[in-house]
Amino acid sequence: MFSYGFGVYLNQVESRLLLTPVLSLKIQNNKRGVELLFPEKLRIWQKLNNSSYLEAFANYNSYSVKYSKTKELISTDIFQIQVGISYHYKWKDIIKFSIGGNIPIGFYSSQYKNELIHYTLSNSIGINTSISLIIPNR
């Protein structure tokens, strides 16, 4: 399935709505699949058996903060990429158990009155666990 269009995005830092292009592509068969939701998310999964599958993913977020012109710091731009892998197990199509890890990477750009500073930050590894209740849509 392929779709495209424009979407409304709420910039969480500045609390304003932005119009942005959206591209969605989802290809799957009974064993594996790929989902691309541009510009935010890429997922790839591989079914291991009838009750479990592996998933690799990459997520992207960006934020921009502008300060008053009277301050030394004029603006900060934040770009965050999170890549990871997870294992999912479905028990009797009622409960799903998930465990995985991810590495967040942040790219920052700070504009001061007299200079522009770029830096990268990646200093942690995330561990995710979850238990989900599966509600069928009948």
C-alpha positions in Angstrom: 0.0 0.0 0.0 1.3 3.4 -1.0 -0.1 6.8 0.0 1.0 10.4 0.0 -0.4 13.8 1.0 0.0 16.6 3.5 -0.4 16.4 7.2 -0.6 18.8 10.1 2.2 18.5 12.6 2.2 20.0 16.1 5.6 21.4 16.9 5.8 20.5 20.6 8.4 23.0 21.6 6.9 26.1 19.9 3.2 24.9 20.3 2.3 25.7 16.7 0.8 23.8 13.8 2.9 23.2 10.6 1.8 21.8 7.3 4.2 19.0 6.2 4.3 16.4 3.3 3.6 12.8 4.4 4.6 9.7 2.5 3.5 6.3 3.6 4.6 2.9 2.1 3.7 -0.5 3.6 4.7 -3.8 2.0 4.2 -7.1 3.7 3.6 -10.8 3.2 3.0 -13.6 5.7 6.7 -13.7 6.8 8.1 -10.1 6.6 7.3 -6.5 6.0 8.5 -3.0 5.6 6.7 0.2 6.7 7.9 3.7 5.8 6.2 6.8 7.2 8.2 9.7 5.9 9.7 11.7 7.5 9.3 10.0 10.9 9.5 6.3 10.9 10.9 3.2 9.3 10.1 -0.4 10.5 11.2 -3.7 9.2 9.9 -7.0 10.7 10.6 -10.7 10.2 8.2 -13.3 11.5 10.0 -16.1 13.3 7.0 -18.5 13.9 3.3 -18.2 14.4 3.6 -16.3 17.7 6.8 -14.3 17.5 8.7 -11.8 15.3 11.8 -9.5 15.3 11.5 -5.8 14.4 14.2 -3.3 13.5 13.2 0.4 13.5 14.4 3.9 13.1 12.5 7.0 14.3 13.3 10.7 13.5 12.1 13.8 15.4 13.1 17.5 15.1 12.5 20.5 17.2 13.4 24.2 16.9 13.4 26.8 19.6 13.8 30.5 19.0 14.7 32.9 21.8 14.1 36.7 22.1 16.6 38.8 20.2 17.8 40.4 23.4 19.4 37.1 24.5 22.9 35.9 23.6 21.4 32.5 22.4 19.2 33.1 19.3 18.0 29.6 18.5 18.5 25.9 19.0 17.7 23.2 16.5 17.4 19.6 17.7 17.4 16.5 15.4 17.0 13.1 17.1 17.3 9.7 15.5 16.6 6.5 17.4 17.5 3.1 16.0 16.8 -0.2 17.6 15.7 -3.8 17.5 13.0 -5.6 19.5 11.6 -9.1 19.9 7.8 -9.6 20.2 5.9 -12.7 21.4 2.1 -13.1 21.2 0.5 -15.4 23.6 -2.8 -16.9 22.4 -3.6 -13.7 20.5 -4.5 -12.1 23.9 -1.3 -10.7 25.3 1.9 -9.4 23.5 5.2 -9.3 25.3 8.0 -7.2 23.9 11.7 -6.6 24.8 14.2 -4.5 22.9 17.0 -2.0 22.9 17.7 1.3 21.1 20.4 3.9 20.7 19.3 7.5 20.6 21.5 10.0 18.7 21.0 13.7 18.9 22.3 16.4 16.6 22.2 19.9 17.9 22.8 23.3 16.4 22.9 26.5 18.6 22.9 29.9 17.0 24.5 32.6 19.1 24.9 36.3 18.2 28.5 35.8 17.1 28.8 32.1 16.2 27.0 28.9 15.2 27.9 25.7 17.2 27.1 22.1 15.9 27.4 19.1 18.2 26.3 15.5 18.5 25.2 13.6 21.6 24.9 9.8 21.9 25.6 8.7 25.4 22.9 6.1 26.3 21.4 2.8 25.4 17.7 2.3 26.0 16.1 -0.9 27.1 12.3 -1.3 26.4 9.9 -3.9 27.8 6.2 -4.0 27.5 3.1 -6.1 28.0 0.1 -5.3 25.7 -3.4 -6.5 25.7 -4.6 -7.4 22.2 -8.2 -6.3 21.5 -9.5 -7.8 18.2 -11.5 -5.5 15.9 -14.6 -7.5 15.1 
